[in-house]
């Protein structure tokens, strides 16, 4: 039996825009997703947009009971900036009432809410002014954070500022996947910097308003593994870790920018614009905990040809197709559970063993109805196996002293996923889009209940 520490959080992760629906109703204004879908629905898988998603807005009371029914003792989800403050200044009473009741219902069902403020959902009114490219975004976000702490701070003690900030930087400004879908490395660095300062200012506000609470940030930590031990490949690996891990983890936990990253940016004439007081604010506003999302590692190699100064990330490192990798055949992502041990030990060694939790880990499956049995239940043994493999490495790291306090899967119910719509299913509950968003528990949900009740599992 693999037992986990007492009080371990067995949870799941969600986000507001991916589950709530009602995307332009009840006073909510448009985020970049609402705007982009209206302008360009073909970009979205099967033209599935953000309007309805999993319709949690109408189902949250029963959904909170469903959380309890599969043993979840924690949920981390996000609130939507565009719902709480539709124009950035005016409080939306319907949003306050909805979120207050949602968090209350979670708690009545024994589910601890960990609430995140931003999950890729930039308000369109702010994007029209330049979004994260402008310094104005820092104060706009700080004000939103303050409003959220004031409205819900009596119900929610544990907060996070951003989910995977490097995703809106890379997908929006380097890879053309998310709005505004431009490729401009200089802008990408400035966007990352303003996002970091928005996080710092939110933490500073939190310390004043909620001295008893805890605050963190959620980072997608995909450790990179080099193709070979050659100096060039190792240099590429180092650059990948600087960009993808240390860019946010160092300032958030250690209160300072990573000096090698600063050097790399400087050499490539990529340093962002800053204010003189920023460094002091970064140093004074470190986090209480970290959430780490892990799906797959990144395999890297030295670029064959690189521009100098760099124009894209490819000039620092390039993806490497490791021939021995094990693949999730239903999503195409690599399965490499050992990496969860590696990041856990990195937290212990390089980040003074700060408390942290797995804030997302999960297995996406396309066309999952093919695994439905005659009773209508998805027999997702592959997902149980995936969780066991990852939990086994996590358990080992905890035994060796890594300070991990919880494991959150992606996700509780099947949810809408940006450009991929409902292509990849991850939930413990299937959501039937054809049958009024009916929820049906999957085999993995029943397994998770046992896991949570026993605080561990039989190997
Ligand atoms: C995570 C994001 O990285 O990946 C989620 O935080 C997203 O928002 C999830 O839904 C799964 O992504 P995909 O592309 O497989 O649907």
Boltz pocket constraint, residues with backbone or C-beta under 6 A from the ligand:
constraints:
  - pocket:
      binder: B
      contacts: [[A, 15], [A, 18], [A, 163], [A, 164], [A, 220], [A, 293], [A, 360], [A, 364], [A, 410], [A, 416], [A, 417], [A, 418], [A, 420], [A, 421], [A, 424]]
      max_distance: 6.0
